[in-house]
């Protein structure tokens, strides 16, 4: 097990998050924060994907074929 040092302000915020998230441990709080960060980053990348209707239709058809096989 590792420990990390945080200032008093951060400690209080983490304690509040632990209660709000109904987390059992501070590790669980950090895991949820990391997961949320990854989802936010993925959302940003998805927002940058731009394609015209023809490309989108081709992609949908390709995915449907892949799903069916």
PDB file with one MODEL, atoms N, CA, C and O in Angstrom:
MODEL        1
ATOM      1  N   UNK A   1       0.851  -1.179   0.000  1.00  0.00           N
ATOM      2  CA  UNK A   1       0.000   0.000   0.000  1.00  0.00           C
ATOM      3  C   UNK A   1       0.892   1.237   0.000  1.00  0.00           C
ATOM      4  O   UNK A   1       1.909   1.288   0.692  1.00  0.00           O
ATOM      5  N   UNK A   2       0.497   2.216  -0.778  1.00  0.00           N
ATOM      6  CA  UNK A   2       1.234   3.472  -0.879  1.00  0.00           C
ATOM      7  C   UNK A   2       0.451   4.583  -0.182  1.00  0.00           C
ATOM      8  O   UNK A   2      -0.766   4.494  -0.014  1.00  0.00           O
ATOM      9  N   UNK A   3       1.151   5.601   0.208  1.00  0.00           N
ATOM     10  CA  UNK A   3       0.495   6.777   0.786  1.00  0.00           C
ATOM     11  C   UNK A   3       0.832   7.984  -0.067  1.00  0.00           C
ATOM     12  O   UNK A   3       1.854   8.009  -0.753  1.00  0.00           O
ATOM     13  N   UNK A   4      -0.034   8.983  -0.020  1.00  0.00           N
ATOM     14  CA  UNK A   4       0.220  10.234  -0.727  1.00  0.00           C
ATOM     15  C   UNK A   4       0.004  11.390   0.236  1.00  0.00           C
ATOM     16  O   UNK A   4      -0.798  11.304   1.167  1.00  0.00           O
ATOM     17  N   UNK A   5       0.726  12.461  -0.003  1.00  0.00           N
ATOM     18  CA  UNK A   5       0.582  13.646   0.845  1.00  0.00           C
ATOM     19  C   UNK A   5      -0.314  14.655   0.129  1.00  0.00           C
ATOM     20  O   UNK A   5      -0.129  14.943  -1.053  1.00  0.00           O
ATOM     21  N   UNK A   6      -1.275  15.179   0.861  1.00  0.00           N
ATOM     22  CA  UNK A   6      -2.154  16.225   0.324  1.00  0.00           C
ATOM     23  C   UNK A   6      -2.279  17.324   1.371  1.00  0.00           C
ATOM     24  O   UNK A   6      -2.107  17.085   2.566  1.00  0.00           O
ATOM     25  N   UNK A   7      -2.580  18.526   0.905  1.00  0.00           N
ATOM     26  CA  UNK A   7      -2.746  19.606   1.879  1.00  0.00           C
ATOM     27  C   UNK A   7      -4.118  19.501   2.544  1.00  0.00           C
ATOM     28  O   UNK A   7      -4.968  18.722   2.113  1.00  0.00           O
ATOM     29  N   UNK A   8      -4.319  20.269   3.568  1.00  0.00           N
ATOM     30  CA  UNK A   8      -5.548  20.197   4.375  1.00  0.00           C
ATOM     31  C   UNK A   8      -6.802  20.450   3.543  1.00  0.00           C
ATOM     32  O   UNK A   8      -7.819  19.781   3.726  1.00  0.00           O
ATOM     33  N   UNK A   9      -6.729  21.401   2.643  1.00  0.00           N
ATOM     34  CA  UNK A   9      -7.871  21.743   1.788  1.00  0.00           C
ATOM     35  C   UNK A   9      -8.271  20.550   0.915  1.00  0.00           C
ATOM     36  O   UNK A   9      -9.454  20.228   0.799  1.00  0.00           O
ATOM     37  N   UNK A  10      -7.291  19.911   0.313  1.00  0.00           N
ATOM     38  CA  UNK A  10      -7.555  18.739  -0.534  1.00  0.00           C
ATOM     39  C   UNK A  10      -8.114  17.598   0.307  1.00  0.00           C
ATOM     40  O   UNK A  10      -9.037  16.907  -0.122  1.00  0.00           O
ATOM     41  N   UNK A  11      -7.561  17.396   1.503  1.00  0.00           N
ATOM     42  CA  UNK A  11      -8.025  16.341   2.387  1.00  0.00           C
ATOM     43  C   UNK A  11      -9.508  16.508   2.721  1.00  0.00           C
ATOM     44  O   UNK A  11     -10.267  15.539   2.703  1.00  0.00           O
ATOM     45  N   UNK A  12      -9.913  17.735   3.023  1.00  0.00           N
ATOM     46  CA  UNK A  12     -11.311  17.992   3.349  1.00  0.00           C
ATOM     47  C   UNK A  12     -12.219  17.709   2.155  1.00  0.00           C
ATOM     48  O   UNK A  12     -13.308  17.158   2.316  1.00  0.00           O
ATOM     49  N   UNK A  13     -11.771  18.084   0.963  1.00  0.00           N
ATOM     50  CA  UNK A  13     -12.565  17.837  -0.247  1.00  0.00           C
ATOM     51  C   UNK A  13     -12.695  16.349  -0.534  1.00  0.00           C
ATOM     52  O   UNK A  13     -13.760  15.881  -0.937  1.00  0.00           O
ATOM     53  N   UNK A  14     -11.620  15.608  -0.329  1.00  0.00           N
ATOM     54  CA  UNK A  14     -11.666  14.161  -0.545  1.00  0.00           C
ATOM     55  C   UNK A  14     -12.604  13.501   0.467  1.00  0.00           C
ATOM     56  O   UNK A  14     -13.354  12.589   0.120  1.00  0.00           O
ATOM     57  N   UNK A  15     -12.558  13.958   1.703  1.00  0.00           N
ATOM     58  CA  UNK A  15     -13.466  13.413   2.722  1.00  0.00           C
ATOM     59  C   UNK A  15     -14.923  13.675   2.346  1.00  0.00           C
ATOM     60  O   UNK A  15     -15.772  12.796   2.491  1.00  0.00           O
ATOM     61  N   UNK A  16     -15.212  14.893   1.860  1.00  0.00           N
ATOM     62  CA  UNK A  16     -16.575  15.210   1.425  1.00  0.00           C
ATOM     63  C   UNK A  16     -17.003  14.327   0.260  1.00  0.00           C
ATOM     64  O   UNK A  16     -18.125  13.822   0.230  1.00  0.00           O
ATOM     65  N   UNK A  17     -16.094  14.146  -0.705  1.00  0.00           N
ATOM     66  CA  UNK A  17     -16.408  13.280  -1.840  1.00  0.00           C
ATOM     67  C   UNK A  17     -16.669  11.845  -1.397  1.00  0.00           C
ATOM     68  O   UNK A  17     -17.566  11.185  -1.920  1.00  0.00           O
ATOM     69  N   UNK A  18     -15.909  11.376  -0.457  1.00  0.00           N
ATOM     70  CA  UNK A  18     -16.100  10.014   0.054  1.00  0.00           C
ATOM     71  C   UNK A  18     -17.521   9.843   0.580  1.00  0.00           C
ATOM     72  O   UNK A  18     -18.171   8.833   0.312  1.00  0.00           O
ATOM     73  N   UNK A  19     -17.999  10.828   1.325  1.00  0.00           N
ATOM     74  CA  UNK A  19     -19.366  10.773   1.844  1.00  0.00           C
ATOM     75  C   UNK A  19     -20.397  10.880   0.721  1.00  0.00           C
ATOM     76  O   UNK A  19     -21.361  10.116   0.675  1.00  0.00           O
ATOM     77  N   UNK A  20     -20.181  11.838  -0.183  1.00  0.00           N
ATOM     78  CA  UNK A  20     -21.138  12.048  -1.275  1.00  0.00           C
ATOM     79  C   UNK A  20     -21.222  10.856  -2.216  1.00  0.00           C
ATOM     80  O   UNK A  20     -22.296  10.527  -2.720  1.00  0.00           O
ATOM     81  N   UNK A  21     -20.084  10.213  -2.450  1.00  0.00           N
ATOM     82  CA  UNK A  21     -20.057   9.066  -3.359  1.00  0.00           C
ATOM     83  C   UNK A  21     -20.429   7.763  -2.663  1.00  0.00           C
ATOM     84  O   UNK A  21     -20.544   6.717  -3.301  1.00  0.00           O
ATOM     85  N   UNK A  22     -20.613   7.837  -1.364  1.00  0.00           N
ATOM     86  CA  UNK A  22     -20.903   6.630  -0.578  1.00  0.00           C
ATOM     87  C   UNK A  22     -19.789   5.601  -0.745  1.00  0.00           C
ATOM     88  O   UNK A  22     -20.040   4.396  -0.789  1.00  0.00           O
ATOM     89  N   UNK A  23     -18.563   6.093  -0.835  1.00  0.00           N
ATOM     90  CA  UNK A  23     -17.412   5.218  -1.029  1.00  0.00           C
ATOM     91  C   UNK A  23     -17.010   4.576   0.292  1.00  0.00           C
ATOM     92  O   UNK A  23     -17.181   5.160   1.362  1.00  0.00           O
ATOM     93  N   UNK A  24     -16.477   3.376   0.198  1.00  0.00           N
ATOM     94  CA  UNK A  24     -16.043   2.659   1.391  1.00  0.00           C
ATOM     95  C   UNK A  24     -14.630   3.036   1.807  1.00  0.00           C
ATOM     96  O   UNK A  24     -14.243   2.870   2.963  1.00  0.00           O
ATOM     97  N   UNK A  25     -13.851   3.554   0.830  1.00  0.00           N
ATOM     98  CA  UNK A  25     -12.465   3.892   1.124  1.00  0.00           C
ATOM     99  C   UNK A  25     -12.029   5.084   0.272  1.00  0.00           C
ATOM    100  O   UNK A  25     -12.701   5.467  -0.685  1.00  0.00           O
ATOM    101  N   UNK A  26     -10.896   5.651   0.644  1.00  0.00           N
ATOM    102  CA  UNK A  26     -10.352   6.749  -0.150  1.00  0.00           C
ATOM    103  C   UNK A  26      -9.810   6.226  -1.474  1.00  0.00           C
ATOM    104  O   UNK A  26      -9.789   6.950  -2.469  1.00  0.00           O
ATOM    105  N   UNK A  27      -9.380   4.990  -1.488  1.00  0.00           N
ATOM    106  CA  UNK A  27      -8.960   4.368  -2.731  1.00  0.00           C
ATOM    107  C   UNK A  27     -10.120   4.327  -3.723  1.00  0.00           C
ATOM    108  O   UNK A  27      -9.943   4.601  -4.910  1.00  0.00           O
ATOM    109  N   UNK A  28     -11.293   3.986  -3.229  1.00  0.00           N
ATOM    110  CA  UNK A  28     -12.484   3.950  -4.083  1.00  0.00           C
ATOM    111  C   UNK A  28     -12.809   5.348  -4.626  1.00  0.00           C
ATOM    112  O   UNK A  28     -13.201   5.491  -5.784  1.00  0.00           O
ATOM    113  N   UNK A  29     -12.648   6.358  -3.800  1.00  0.00           N
ATOM    114  CA  UNK A  29     -12.878   7.741  -4.241  1.00  0.00           C
ATOM    115  C   UNK A  29     -11.928   8.073  -5.384  1.00  0.00           C
ATOM    116  O   UNK A  29     -12.345   8.605  -6.413  1.00  0.00           O
ATOM    117  N   UNK A  30     -10.655   7.758  -5.199  1.00  0.00           N
ATOM    118  CA  UNK A  30      -9.666   8.052  -6.237  1.00  0.00           C
ATOM    119  C   UNK A  30      -9.943   7.259  -7.511  1.00  0.00           C
ATOM    120  O   UNK A  30      -9.777   7.784  -8.612  1.00  0.00           O
ATOM    121  N   UNK A  31     -10.360   6.013  -7.377  1.00  0.00           N
ATOM    122  CA  UNK A  31     -10.690   5.212  -8.557  1.00  0.00           C
ATOM    123  C   UNK A  31     -11.850   5.829  -9.329  1.00  0.00           C
ATOM    124  O   UNK A  31     -11.823   5.870 -10.559  1.00  0.00           O
ATOM    125  N   UNK A  32     -12.861   6.305  -8.624  1.00  0.00           N
ATOM    126  CA  UNK A  32     -14.004   6.941  -9.281  1.00  0.00           C
ATOM    127  C   UNK A  32     -13.596   8.245  -9.950  1.00  0.00           C
ATOM    128  O   UNK A  32     -14.072   8.559 -11.041  1.00  0.00           O
ATOM    129  N   UNK A  33     -12.719   9.004  -9.308  1.00  0.00           N
ATOM    130  CA  UNK A  33     -12.230  10.241  -9.913  1.00  0.00           C
ATOM    131  C   UNK A  33     -11.439   9.951 -11.186  1.00  0.00           C
ATOM    132  O   UNK A  33     -11.586  10.650 -12.188  1.00  0.00           O
ATOM    133  N   UNK A  34     -10.606   8.926 -11.142  1.00  0.00           N
ATOM    134  CA  UNK A  34      -9.818   8.547 -12.318  1.00  0.00           C
ATOM    135  C   UNK A  34     -10.729   8.085 -13.447  1.00  0.00           C
ATOM    136  O   UNK A  34     -10.532   8.464 -14.601  1.00  0.00           O
ATOM    137  N   UNK A  35     -11.723   7.270 -13.121  1.00  0.00           N
ATOM    138  CA  UNK A  35     -12.676   6.794 -14.120  1.00  0.00           C
ATOM    139  C   UNK A  35     -13.422   7.968 -14.761  1.00  0.00           C
ATOM    140  O   UNK A  35     -13.592   8.015 -15.979  1.00  0.00           O
ATOM    141  N   UNK A  36     -13.856   8.896 -13.940  1.00  0.00           N
ATOM    142  CA  UNK A  36     -14.559  10.075 -14.438  1.00  0.00           C
ATOM    143  C   UNK A  36     -13.657  10.896 -15.352  1.00  0.00           C
ATOM    144  O   UNK A  36     -14.095  11.380 -16.395  1.00  0.00           O
ATOM    145  N   UNK A  37     -12.408  11.048 -14.961  1.00  0.00           N
ATOM    146  CA  UNK A  37     -11.456  11.788 -15.779  1.00  0.00           C
ATOM    147  C   UNK A  37     -11.306  11.115 -17.148  1.00  0.00           C
ATOM    148  O   UNK A  37     -11.299  11.793 -18.176  1.00  0.00           O
ATOM    149  N   UNK A  38     -11.187   9.786 -17.161  1.00  0.00           N
ATOM    150  CA  UNK A  38     -11.057   9.063 -18.426  1.00  0.00           C
ATOM    151  C   UNK A  38     -12.290   9.263 -19.302  1.00  0.00           C
ATOM    152  O   UNK A  38     -12.171   9.447 -20.513  1.00  0.00           O
ATOM    153  N   UNK A  39     -13.459   9.228 -18.699  1.00  0.00           N
ATOM    154  CA  UNK A  39     -14.694   9.431 -19.462  1.00  0.00           C
ATOM    155  C   UNK A  39     -14.770  10.842 -20.039  1.00  0.00           C
ATOM    156  O   UNK A  39     -15.213  11.027 -21.173  1.00  0.00           O
ATOM    157  N   UNK A  40     -14.345  11.823 -19.274  1.00  0.00           N
ATOM    158  CA  UNK A  40     -14.339  13.210 -19.748  1.00  0.00           C
ATOM    159  C   UNK A  40     -13.372  13.346 -20.920  1.00  0.00           C
ATOM    160  O   UNK A  40     -13.694  13.981 -21.925  1.00  0.00           O
ATOM    161  N   UNK A  41     -12.193  12.753 -20.793  1.00  0.00           N
ATOM    162  CA  UNK A  41     -11.206  12.809 -21.872  1.00  0.00           C
ATOM    163  C   UNK A  41     -11.724  12.117 -23.124  1.00  0.00           C
ATOM    164  O   UNK A  41     -11.532  12.618 -24.232  1.00  0.00           O
ATOM    165  N   UNK A  42     -12.381  10.967 -22.958  1.00  0.00           N
ATOM    166  CA  UNK A  42     -12.959  10.250 -24.095  1.00  0.00           C
ATOM    167  C   UNK A  42     -14.039  11.092 -24.757  1.00  0.00           C
ATOM    168  O   UNK A  42     -14.114  11.166 -25.983  1.00  0.00           O
ATOM    169  N   UNK A  43     -14.871  11.725 -23.943  1.00  0.00           N
ATOM    170  CA  UNK A  43     -15.927  12.584 -24.467  1.00  0.00           C
ATOM    171  C   UNK A  43     -15.344  13.727 -25.298  1.00  0.00           C
ATOM    172  O   UNK A  43     -15.894  14.081 -26.341  1.00  0.00           O
ATOM    173  N   UNK A  44     -14.247  14.297 -24.845  1.00  0.00           N
ATOM    174  CA  UNK A  44     -13.584  15.372 -25.589  1.00  0.00           C
ATOM    175  C   UNK A  44     -13.103  14.864 -26.945  1.00  0.00           C
ATOM    176  O   UNK A  44     -13.244  15.546 -27.960  1.00  0.00           O
ATOM    177  N   UNK A  45     -12.535  13.659 -26.950  1.00  0.00           N
ATOM    178  CA  UNK A  45     -12.033  13.083 -28.202  1.00  0.00           C
ATOM    179  C   UNK A  45     -13.174  12.772 -29.149  1.00  0.00           C
ATOM    180  O   UNK A  45     -13.060  12.989 -30.355  1.00  0.00           O
ATOM    181  N   UNK A  46     -14.272  12.266 -28.613  1.00  0.00           N
ATOM    182  CA  UNK A  46     -15.435  11.950 -29.447  1.00  0.00           C
ATOM    183  C   UNK A  46     -16.001  13.228 -30.066  1.00  0.00           C
ATOM    184  O   UNK A  46     -16.436  13.223 -31.217  1.00  0.00           O
ATOM    185  N   UNK A  47     -15.994  14.314 -29.304  1.00  0.00           N
ATOM    186  CA  UNK A  47     -16.481  15.587 -29.834  1.00  0.00           C
ATOM    187  C   UNK A  47     -15.652  16.057 -31.023  1.00  0.00           C
ATOM    188  O   UNK A  47     -16.153  16.785 -31.881  1.00  0.00           O
ATOM    189  N   UNK A  48     -14.394  15.646 -31.080  1.00  0.00           N
ATOM    190  CA  UNK A  48     -13.515  16.060 -32.164  1.00  0.00           C
ATOM    191  C   UNK A  48     -13.670  15.219 -33.425  1.00  0.00           C
ATOM    192  O   UNK A  48     -13.141  15.573 -34.478  1.00  0.00           O
ATOM    193  N   UNK A  49     -14.396  14.105 -33.321  1.00  0.00           N
ATOM    194  CA  UNK A  49     -14.614  13.256 -34.488  1.00  0.00           C
ATOM    195  C   UNK A  49     -15.728  13.875 -35.323  1.00  0.00           C
ATOM    196  O   UNK A  49     -16.880  13.959 -34.899  1.00  0.00           O
ATOM    197  N   UNK A  50     -15.356  14.295 -36.496  1.00  0.00           N
ATOM    198  CA  UNK A  50     -16.326  14.941 -37.378  1.00  0.00           C
ATOM    199  C   UNK A  50     -16.338  14.187 -38.705  1.00  0.00           C
ATOM    200  O   UNK A  50     -15.287  13.918 -39.286  1.00  0.00           O
ATOM    201  N   UNK A  51     -17.531  13.851 -39.175  1.00  0.00           N
ATOM    202  CA  UNK A  51     -17.643  13.196 -40.472  1.00  0.00           C
ATOM    203  C   UNK A  51     -18.949  13.609 -41.121  1.00  0.00           C
ATOM    204  O   UNK A  51     -19.910  13.982 -40.449  1.00  0.00           O
ATOM    205  N   UNK A  52     -18.961  13.534 -42.433  1.00  0.00           N
ATOM    206  CA  UNK A  52     -20.180  13.910 -43.139  1.00  0.00           C
ATOM    207  C   UNK A  52     -21.172  12.750 -43.098  1.00  0.00           C
ATOM    208  O   UNK A  52     -20.839  11.659 -42.634  1.00  0.00           O
ATOM    209  N   UNK A  53     -22.369  12.984 -43.577  1.00  0.00           N
ATOM    210  CA  UNK A  53     -23.440  11.983 -43.496  1.00  0.00           C
ATOM    211  C   UNK A  53     -23.091  10.696 -44.230  1.00  0.00           C
ATOM    212  O   UNK A  53     -23.415   9.606 -43.758  1.00  0.00           O
ATOM    213  N   UNK A  54     -22.440  10.811 -45.369  1.00  0.00           N
ATOM    214  CA  UNK A  54     -22.079   9.627 -46.150  1.00  0.00           C
ATOM    215  C   UNK A  54     -21.080   8.754 -45.388  1.00  0.00           C
ATOM    216  O   UNK A  54     -21.213   7.531 -45.354  1.00  0.00           O
ATOM    217  N   UNK A  55     -20.090   9.388 -44.785  1.00  0.00           N
ATOM    218  CA  UNK A  55     -19.106   8.650 -43.989  1.00  0.00           C
ATOM    219  C   UNK A  55     -19.768   8.000 -42.779  1.00  0.00           C
ATOM    220  O   UNK A  55     -19.456   6.862 -42.429  1.00  0.00           O
ATOM    221  N   UNK A  56     -20.670   8.721 -42.152  1.00  0.00           N
ATOM    222  CA  UNK A  56     -21.368   8.193 -40.979  1.00  0.00           C
ATOM    223  C   UNK A  56     -22.216   6.982 -41.356  1.00  0.00           C
ATOM    224  O   UNK A  56     -22.238   5.986 -40.632  1.00  0.00           O
ATOM    225  N   UNK A  57     -22.906   7.065 -42.475  1.00  0.00           N
ATOM    226  CA  UNK A  57     -23.741   5.958 -42.943  1.00  0.00           C
ATOM    227  C   UNK A  57     -22.888   4.729 -43.242  1.00  0.00           C
ATOM    228  O   UNK A  57     -23.265   3.608 -42.901  1.00  0.00           O
ATOM    229  N   UNK A  58     -21.746   4.941 -43.876  1.00  0.00           N
ATOM    230  CA  UNK A  58     -20.838   3.843 -44.199  1.00  0.00           C
ATOM    231  C   UNK A  58     -20.330   3.185 -42.906  1.00  0.00           C
ATOM    232  O   UNK A  58     -20.247   1.960 -42.820  1.00  0.00           O
ATOM    233  N   UNK A  59     -19.999   3.992 -41.922  1.00  0.00           N
ATOM    234  CA  UNK A  59     -19.525   3.472 -40.640  1.00  0.00           C
ATOM    235  C   UNK A  59     -20.618   2.678 -39.931  1.00  0.00           C
ATOM    236  O   UNK A  59     -20.349   1.615 -39.372  1.00  0.00           O
ATOM    237  N   UNK A  60     -21.830   3.180 -39.949  1.00  0.00           N
ATOM    238  CA  UNK A  60     -22.959   2.479 -39.321  1.00  0.00           C
ATOM    239  C   UNK A  60     -23.174   1.130 -40.001  1.00  0.00           C
ATOM    240  O   UNK A  60     -23.355   0.115 -39.328  1.00  0.00           O
ATOM    241  N   UNK A  61     -23.155   1.116 -41.323  1.00  0.00           N
ATOM    242  CA  UNK A  61     -23.334  -0.139 -42.059  1.00  0.00           C
ATOM    243  C   UNK A  61     -22.225  -1.134 -41.724  1.00  0.00           C
ATOM    244  O   UNK A  61     -22.484  -2.324 -41.541  1.00  0.00           O
ATOM    245  N   UNK A  62     -21.008  -0.647 -41.648  1.00  0.00           N
ATOM    246  CA  UNK A  62     -19.867  -1.500 -41.320  1.00  0.00           C
ATOM    247  C   UNK A  62     -20.022  -2.098 -39.925  1.00  0.00           C
ATOM    248  O   UNK A  62     -19.776  -3.286 -39.722  1.00  0.00           O
ATOM    249  N   UNK A  63     -20.431  -1.266 -38.963  1.00  0.00           N
ATOM    250  CA  UNK A  63     -20.636  -1.749 -37.600  1.00  0.00           C
ATOM    251  C   UNK A  63     -21.774  -2.756 -37.511  1.00  0.00           C
ATOM    252  O   UNK A  63     -21.683  -3.732 -36.766  1.00  0.00           O
ATOM    253  N   UNK A  64     -22.838  -2.527 -38.262  1.00  0.00           N
ATOM    254  CA  UNK A  64     -23.968  -3.466 -38.263  1.00  0.00           C
ATOM    255  C   UNK A  64     -23.558  -4.806 -38.857  1.00  0.00           C
ATOM    256  O   UNK A  64     -23.961  -5.856 -38.357  1.00  0.00           O
ATOM    257  N   UNK A  65     -22.755  -4.779 -39.927  1.00  0.00           N
ATOM    258  CA  UNK A  65     -22.255  -6.014 -40.520  1.00  0.00           C
ATOM    259  C   UNK A  65     -21.373  -6.754 -39.529  1.00  0.00           C
ATOM    260  O   UNK A  65     -21.473  -7.974 -39.394  1.00  0.00           O
ATOM    261  N   UNK A  66     -20.511  -6.023 -38.839  1.00  0.00           N
ATOM    262  CA  UNK A  66     -19.604  -6.616 -37.847  1.00  0.00           C
ATOM    263  C   UNK A  66     -20.400  -7.243 -36.698  1.00  0.00           C
ATOM    264  O   UNK A  66     -20.060  -8.315 -36.197  1.00  0.00           O
ATOM    265  N   UNK A  67     -21.464  -6.550 -36.297  1.00  0.00           N
ATOM    266  CA  UNK A  67     -22.306  -7.029 -35.202  1.00  0.00           C
ATOM    267  C   UNK A  67     -23.032  -8.317 -35.612  1.00  0.00           C
ATOM    268  O   UNK A  67     -23.210  -9.222 -34.797  1.00  0.00           O
ATOM    269  N   UNK A  68     -23.447  -8.389 -36.875  1.00  0.00           N
ATOM    270  CA  UNK A  68     -24.186  -9.536 -37.364  1.00  0.00           C
ATOM    271  C   UNK A  68     -23.341 -10.774 -37.581  1.00  0.00           C
ATOM    272  O   UNK A  68     -23.880 -11.879 -37.643  1.00  0.00           O
ATOM    273  N   UNK A  69     -22.040 -10.620 -37.698  1.00  0.00           N
ATOM    274  CA  UNK A  69     -21.196 -11.793 -37.983  1.00  0.00           C
ATOM    275  C   UNK A  69     -20.661 -12.465 -36.748  1.00  0.00           C
ATOM    276  O   UNK A  69     -19.941 -13.458 -36.847  1.00  0.00           O
TER     277      UNK A  69
ENDMDL
END
